[in-house]
């Protein structure tokens, strides 16, 4: 098993990792693996994503033999719309800590009450902010997730679509994505990504689509 797969499958508590990608298929495969292994192991799972992507994850889960609706009804799987959730704690273009903690913390508490172990969370809210050109807000939100990890036992998987045709994808301090995560799943191992990041960040190069 590769280091990347081990990270996605085991998802240790306290690990906060991101996948940088241009190929949505690669992301969907990894997120589905993250969700599926969590549910099979008795872990509660929270998915905060676009409606389109959520439907893709559920389709994959059902195809792999898991009845996603049964898990949702049991409380083990919580599905939230990323934009609607963002709107609950964004004020003046920046996330508010009190409202973020109240919004997301209550969700984590609810899922943990039904899971047999720690919680797994996957989110696309930072991706929405980043692609809309709100990089500072995205990084602040990542920092808030790290603060929340001091209060609740969970692992977090974030997805960033870095599209070479959308200049906003590369505006701002991209190294801050690395600074705020314990691990990075990169679509390509390149020195232009490695150098700005802190030493503990691990670069996984299973996918080779991203070019600097």
URSUL-V154924 format. One line per field, one symbol per residue. phi: phi as a letter, one per 20 degrees, with the letter a starting at -180 (. if undefined). A space follows every 50 residues. Layout:
# URSUL-V154924
phi=???
This chain:
# URSUL-V154924
phi=.fgffffffflfgnecccdebddffffgffffffffffffenefcdcdbf fffgfffffffffendefffffffnfcddcfffffgfececmncfdffff fffefffffffffdfebfddcccdfffffffendffffffffffgfffff dcebdcdddcedefedfffdfnfffffffecebceeeaecffefffefgf fddddfdcdece
